[in-house]
Amino acid sequence: MALLLLRSAIFLIISLVAVPAQAAPVTTTTNVQDLLRGLDVSQAQSADFFPCVRKVGYEKIIIRAYQQACGVGGKTDPNFLQTYQAAKGAGFLDIDAYMFPCTGTQPNKKPCKPIKQQLTELTDVIVANKMDIHRIWFDIEPTSGVCNAWNLGVAGNTKLAKEWIAAIKEFKMVNWGIYANPNQWQEIFGSRSADIASDLPLWAVQVAESHKSLMGGWTTALGKQTALDTKIPGCPGSVDLNAFLD
């Protein structure tokens, strides 16, 4: 009996060593508690905003770093550095930025700055101020009116988008991703399945049920924007809500 128990114990030990634990795959059903609660901001916030939202559990901030500013062909957001410093001062360690580039033909006939110039203007600010930006999200969404974006027709938009994606991949001092609304993809590129940059991470608008089906070759999203223009109870300001895997 003792010999039998000894053999059983040895077999159990060998089994545990021989079969390593498998890491759980990241899927769209990741538990909510495993996600980073994030906020994206496009306007200057009051001095007590960031301490307040950090206190109630938000962990990630995404700041508008560049705006289409069609009057001048695109420019770095004047609030970018100040907002970054306020978030860092409140203790946020996970800070992303997003770039809303100038991409269309404008009512005032002012041409957008060249792609490389817009990228250089943004990254120069980050480098000069030693900003610790985790990732920059390239914003692909159409606008019309005072400023137009992605209004060049399907062929023109596709060509321009591929030029932008090729250019951002050359700016390797930062990580890049794509922000987009699945419901606007077909309007811009002619098909919901048009693949422009599926090798980059996606931050997807997921506010409505119709957004749930992704586009452009993506099958998962690293980040999801879940609510727009929302007030955080007990905190000043209005922001968009997000959930991120990273």
C-alpha positions as CSV (number, residue, x, y, z in Angstrom):
1,M,0.0,0.0,0.0
2,A,2.8,2.4,0.9
3,L,4.5,1.7,-2.5
4,L,1.2,2.3,-4.3
5,L,0.7,5.7,-2.6
6,L,4.3,6.7,-3.3
7,R,3.8,5.9,-7.0
8,S,0.6,7.9,-7.1
9,A,2.2,10.9,-5.5
10,I,5.1,10.8,-8.0
11,F,2.7,10.6,-10.9
12,L,0.7,13.6,-9.7
13,I,3.9,15.7,-9.3
14,I,5.1,14.8,-12.8
15,S,1.7,15.6,-14.3
16,L,1.7,19.1,-12.7
17,V,5.1,19.9,-13.9
18,A,4.6,18.5,-17.4
19,V,1.4,20.5,-18.2
20,P,2.0,24.2,-17.8
21,A,-0.9,26.5,-17.1
22,Q,-2.2,28.2,-20.3
23,A,-2.7,32.0,-20.3
24,A,-6.3,33.0,-20.8
25,P,-6.8,34.6,-24.3
26,V,-7.9,38.2,-24.5
27,T,-11.4,38.3,-26.1
28,T,-14.2,40.7,-26.4
29,T,-15.8,39.1,-23.3
30,T,-12.9,40.1,-21.0
31,N,-14.3,40.7,-17.5
32,V,-15.1,44.3,-16.8
33,Q,-12.9,44.3,-13.7
34,D,-9.9,43.5,-16.0
35,L,-10.4,46.6,-18.2
36,L,-8.8,50.0,-17.6
37,R,-11.5,52.7,-17.1
38,G,-10.5,55.6,-19.3
39,L,-11.6,59.1,-20.2
40,D,-10.9,61.1,-23.4
41,V,-10.8,64.8,-23.3
42,S,-10.8,67.4,-26.1
43,Q,-11.1,70.6,-24.0
44,A,-9.2,72.2,-21.1
45,Q,-10.5,71.0,-17.7
46,S,-10.7,72.7,-14.4
47,A,-7.9,72.3,-11.9
48,D,-9.8,69.8,-9.7
49,F,-11.0,67.6,-12.6
50,F,-8.2,65.1,-12.8
51,P,-7.7,64.6,-9.0
52,C,-11.5,64.0,-8.8
53,V,-11.8,61.4,-11.6
54,R,-8.7,59.6,-10.4
55,K,-10.2,59.4,-6.9
56,V,-13.4,57.7,-8.2
57,G,-11.4,55.1,-10.0
58,Y,-10.5,56.2,-13.5
59,E,-7.0,54.9,-14.6
60,K,-6.4,56.1,-18.2
61,I,-6.6,59.5,-19.9
62,I,-6.6,60.1,-23.6
63,I,-5.9,63.7,-24.6
64,R,-6.6,65.5,-27.9
65,A,-3.1,66.4,-29.1
66,Y,-3.7,67.6,-32.6
67,Q,-6.7,69.2,-34.3
68,Q,-7.7,69.7,-37.9
69,A,-7.8,73.5,-37.5
70,C,-8.6,74.0,-41.1
71,G,-8.0,77.7,-40.9
72,V,-4.2,76.9,-40.8
73,G,-4.1,73.4,-42.2
74,G,-3.9,71.6,-38.9
75,K,-2.1,72.4,-35.6
76,T,-1.1,71.0,-32.2
77,D,-3.9,71.4,-29.7
78,P,-3.0,74.4,-27.6
79,N,-4.3,72.6,-24.5
80,F,-2.4,69.4,-25.0
81,L,0.7,70.1,-22.9
82,Q,-1.3,71.8,-20.1
83,T,-3.8,68.9,-20.0
84,Y,-1.0,66.4,-19.9
85,Q,0.7,68.1,-17.1
86,A,-2.5,68.3,-15.1
87,A,-3.2,64.6,-15.6
88,K,0.4,63.7,-14.5
89,G,0.2,66.0,-11.5
90,A,-3.0,64.2,-10.4
91,G,-1.1,60.9,-10.5
92,F,-2.1,59.4,-13.8
93,L,0.6,57.1,-15.3
94,D,-1.3,55.7,-18.3
95,I,-1.8,58.6,-20.7
96,D,-2.6,58.3,-24.4
97,A,-3.1,61.1,-27.0
98,Y,-5.2,61.3,-30.2
99,M,-4.5,63.1,-33.4
100,F,-7.4,64.6,-35.4
101,P,-5.5,65.5,-38.6
102,C,-6.5,67.9,-41.3
103,T,-7.5,65.7,-44.2
104,G,-10.1,67.2,-46.5
105,T,-10.7,70.0,-49.0
106,Q,-11.8,73.0,-47.0
107,P,-14.6,75.6,-47.6
108,N,-11.9,78.4,-47.1
109,K,-9.8,76.7,-49.8
110,K,-6.9,76.5,-47.3
111,P,-4.9,73.3,-48.1
112,C,-4.0,70.9,-45.3
113,K,-0.4,70.9,-44.3
114,P,1.6,68.0,-45.7
115,I,1.3,64.7,-43.8
116,K,4.9,64.7,-42.5
117,Q,4.6,68.3,-41.3
118,Q,1.5,67.6,-39.3
119,L,3.1,64.5,-37.7
120,T,6.4,66.4,-37.0
121,E,4.5,69.3,-35.3
122,L,2.9,66.8,-33.0
123,T,5.8,64.6,-32.2
124,D,8.1,67.6,-31.7
125,V,5.9,68.8,-28.8
126,I,6.0,65.4,-27.2
127,V,9.8,65.1,-27.6
128,A,10.6,68.7,-26.5
129,N,8.6,68.4,-23.4
130,K,9.6,64.8,-22.6
131,M,6.0,63.7,-22.5
132,D,5.4,60.1,-21.5
133,I,2.7,59.2,-24.0
134,H,1.8,55.5,-24.1
135,R,0.1,55.6,-27.6
136,I,-1.1,58.1,-30.1
137,W,-4.5,57.2,-31.8
138,F,-4.9,58.4,-35.3
139,D,-8.5,59.7,-35.6
140,I,-10.4,58.7,-38.8
141,E,-13.8,60.3,-38.8
142,P,-15.6,62.5,-41.3
143,T,-16.6,66.1,-40.6
144,S,-18.3,68.8,-42.6
145,G,-19.2,72.4,-42.3
146,V,-16.6,74.8,-40.9
147,C,-13.9,72.1,-41.4
148,N,-14.2,69.1,-43.7
149,A,-12.5,65.7,-43.2
150,W,-12.3,62.7,-45.5
151,N,-14.5,64.3,-48.2
152,L,-12.3,63.2,-51.1
153,G,-14.5,60.3,-52.3
154,V,-13.8,56.6,-51.8
155,A,-10.8,56.4,-54.0
156,G,-9.3,59.7,-52.7
157,N,-10.0,58.8,-49.1
158,T,-8.5,55.4,-49.4
159,K,-5.3,56.7,-51.1
160,L,-4.9,59.5,-48.5
161,A,-5.5,57.1,-45.6
162,K,-2.9,54.7,-46.8
163,E,-0.4,57.5,-47.2
164,W,-1.1,58.6,-43.6
165,I,-0.7,55.0,-42.3
166,A,2.6,54.6,-44.1
167,A,3.8,57.9,-42.7
168,I,2.8,57.3,-39.0
169,K,4.6,53.9,-39.1
170,E,7.8,55.8,-39.9
171,F,7.4,57.9,-36.7
172,K,8.6,55.1,-34.4
173,M,9.3,57.1,-31.3
174,V,5.7,56.5,-30.3
175,N,3.2,53.6,-30.6
176,W,0.2,54.2,-32.9
177,G,-3.3,53.0,-33.1
178,I,-6.5,53.9,-35.0
179,Y,-9.6,55.5,-33.6
180,A,-12.8,55.1,-35.7
181,N,-16.5,54.6,-35.7
182,P,-17.6,51.3,-37.4
183,N,-20.7,53.0,-38.8
184,Q,-18.7,55.7,-40.6
185,W,-16.2,53.4,-42.2
186,Q,-18.3,52.5,-45.3
187,E,-19.1,56.2,-45.8
188,I,-15.4,57.0,-46.0
189,F,-13.9,53.9,-47.7
190,G,-16.9,52.5,-49.6
191,S,-17.1,49.2,-47.7
192,R,-17.3,48.3,-44.0
193,S,-14.7,45.6,-44.8
194,A,-12.1,47.9,-46.4
195,D,-8.8,47.2,-44.7
196,I,-6.7,50.3,-44.2
197,A,-4.7,49.6,-41.1
198,S,-5.9,46.4,-39.4
199,D,-2.3,45.6,-38.3
200,L,-2.5,48.5,-35.8
201,P,-4.6,48.4,-32.6
202,L,-8.2,49.7,-32.8
203,W,-10.0,52.1,-30.4
204,A,-13.6,51.8,-31.6
205,V,-16.7,53.8,-30.9
206,Q,-19.1,51.3,-29.2
207,V,-21.9,53.6,-28.0
208,A,-24.8,52.0,-29.9
209,E,-25.7,48.4,-30.6
210,S,-25.0,49.0,-34.3
211,H,-21.4,49.7,-33.5
212,K,-20.8,46.2,-32.1
213,S,-19.8,44.7,-35.5
214,L,-16.3,45.9,-36.2
215,M,-14.9,46.9,-39.6
216,G,-11.8,47.2,-41.6
217,G,-10.4,43.7,-41.0
218,W,-10.4,44.1,-37.2
219,T,-11.9,41.3,-35.1
220,T,-11.1,42.8,-31.7
221,A,-10.6,46.3,-30.3
222,L,-8.0,47.3,-27.8
223,G,-10.2,50.2,-26.6
224,K,-13.9,50.9,-26.7
225,Q,-15.5,54.3,-26.4
226,T,-18.7,53.5,-24.6
227,A,-20.4,56.9,-23.8
228,L,-20.1,60.5,-25.1
229,D,-20.3,63.9,-23.4
230,T,-20.8,62.4,-20.0
231,K,-20.6,63.9,-16.5
232,I,-18.8,62.0,-13.8
233,P,-20.9,62.2,-10.6
234,G,-19.2,64.5,-8.2
235,C,-16.6,65.8,-10.7
236,P,-16.7,68.9,-12.9
237,G,-16.6,68.8,-16.7
238,S,-17.9,66.6,-19.5
239,V,-16.0,63.8,-21.1
240,D,-16.2,60.6,-23.1
241,L,-16.0,57.2,-21.3
242,N,-13.9,54.3,-22.4
243,A,-12.7,50.8,-21.5
244,F,-9.2,49.6,-22.5
245,L,-7.4,46.3,-22.4
246,D,-4.1,48.2,-22.3
